[in-house]
Structure formats: structure tokens, C-alpha cells
């Protein structure tokens, strides 16, 4: 009787049932219910409306109930059923996302200038690149990298040698566009006006978490990221390391910036022009630069050459730092118009380094540990006072430091954001030196 009861008894251990010595795989039914008959072992990666990676999971039951998801190149909502033998499924919160894997895929962006594109790997270009988008037909879509593995992918060996072309860059002209997590590694760009690594001209656009490395030349409106940034652009959490040679309106990040914002960004390299030349912007009008630094060597010909901005018409520059190279005497010779601003056109509407109610140059630093000599301080006082009068009656208010890090910026009242995300982008490199952006640590 007892043995018969034991033999006939059934009990649950998790989702596996034991009966009469036989396993009944009822757990399969449970999995089908839980995952929407999605198959076994698949990883689902989710991306938001701007194609930012959100998360990955094997349980899509909750995710599908929260919003509509789409597979790449599909206008139909994803139904949650997938039997792809364990392959990852990329699901987007917007339809018709085009995945970029090859140079041909990049070239085909021109077929849909309002499209949404995600870069899935580095691409090394071959041959001459034709910029995407014109003033009449600008790129107005989204280009982002798949950051699910912590990387930002790059478009490499970009080459443009069109000295008479307007609006030269990976993009020629963008409007109402979003560019995120994109690297551009240049062989070289040679154009005429509106020349930049990411785009020649930008209007009403956002560029975030992106970078440009390489050589750029042109005539006017020439910048590392953007040649001509006009009307409500937002550049953030980005950097350039560029060698630029041009004539007018030349900058390490932008050549000309109007009614736009640059935050949490930096530039290094060599910026050379004839007039209106700056480490960050060549010409600056009704705009904002904040929590940004330049370590670029800036040189120029006739006038309006500045470490941060060449010619400032109006705007607000705050919490921004100029890192003086090791040979300070040579650098001052190169920055011929002034260490920070080459020329202020309208002093009534220009607010410079506005961490207090007075107009001062508060944050001119060298992170290399040498003392600033009386000769240099006298030189700076003479140059700045002669050019700007009472606007520049204060030259250096903060000490020279040997380390430019979170502790220092806090001690002098700079509102820099340190951490490991877009809202708190700055980190100190392991080997010290100037800050970098948090996403560079993973590159």
C-alpha cells in the first residue's frame, strides 16, 4: 500500500514534475507562457526613440506591454515570437530603423535623408567620400551607434579633397538631426566654406557623445566637429583632436557658432587661421560655452585670435578652462590676440566667465605644475588691459595647479559634473592629466 502510494504520488519541484519515475517537461509550457512563445535562449536588446541602447533581457513579456517595439526595417510591431536559434533580436521603439554595417549602407543614407540609422560596427571607407545632405536637401534623421557592448563605433579613413566645395564633412548639411555616439577618423578633409568633421553646416540639430580626429583645411567657417553651427544647435559631451588650417572663422570644435550651445566638451590639437581663430570657436554670437576646456595650440595671422574664441559678438562663456601648453612663452606668441578671447565686439552683451557678478578671467590654468612668472603676468595684464580696458582689469585669480580633477574644480567653484553618465560626463584618466569623457574609458 505504502509503496503503491509512493509510486503513484506526484509532486512539483520548481517547474519539473516527477511521476512514476518519469520526468514530464511541463516547464516548456511555462516558458512558452512566460516568453510569449519566443523560443529558448534569445537575447532581446531594446533601443529608445533616439536609438540609444536601453537594456537587454530574455524576458520580453513586460517590455512588450509597455510600448510598441519594431524590428529593423519593419513598419509592423514586433509580435514577440522569435525562433532564431539563440541569436540576439534588436528591438526599436520606432519603426523602420536601418542598420548600418558597410560603406554601401552609409552611402545609401542619401536615399532617405529623414531615416533612422544605427551603426553596428566600425567602417573603414575606401575612396573619396561624398558628403551627405545639402542646404536644399539636408539630413534630418538620426544616426547613432549601437552601444550595447559599451563601444561607440567610428567611421574611419574619411577623405574629401574638394577645395571648391561648400558644406564638406561626413554630412554636408544637417537640419533637425540627431547625431549620437559617432566617431569620425579623418584621412583628411579639404573644402572651401562650411567645413567640419561631422558636418559642414548644422541647424536645429543635436550632436552628443561624438568625436573627430584628423586633419581639416578650408577657407571659412571651418571647425573640428561643425564648420557652421547656426540656430539652436546643441553640442555636448564631445571632443576633437584635430589639426586645422584655414583662413577665417576657424575653431577646434566649431568655426562659427550662433544661437547655439556647447557644453561638457573639449579640444586638443593645432588650430591655425588668419583671423577669427579660437581653440573652441572662431566666431561666437548669441551662444553659450560652458564646462568646456581647450588644450589646443592656437595661432593666427592678423587679428582676433583667442585661446577659447576668436571674435565674440555676444553670449555667455562660463566654467571654461584654457590649458596652457608647457612652453608658455611660445604659446602666448601664438595666441596673438589674447589668451582667452581674441576680440569682443559688443561688451554690453558679452558675459565672460560668469561665475560671479564681475567680468573676470578666472580660470586660466596650466596643469603642468610650473609657476607663472612675473614677466608672463605682466604681459597678460598689458595685453588684456590694452585691448579690453576695464573689462579685463583682473587677470588671474586662481592658482596654477598640478592636477586638473574633480577636487580642483569643486574647490574653485566650477560647476563641472563628474561621474559616469551623460548628465555627469567628466572623469579623471587613470594616468592623470586633463579630464576625459566617461565614455572614452570604455573605448
Order of alpha helices (4+ residues) and beta strands (2+ residues): alpha-beta-beta-beta-alpha-beta-beta-alpha-beta-beta-alpha-beta-beta-beta-beta-beta-beta-beta-beta-beta-beta-beta-beta-beta-beta-beta-beta-beta-beta-beta-beta-beta-beta-beta-beta-beta-alpha-beta-beta-beta-alpha-alpha-beta-beta
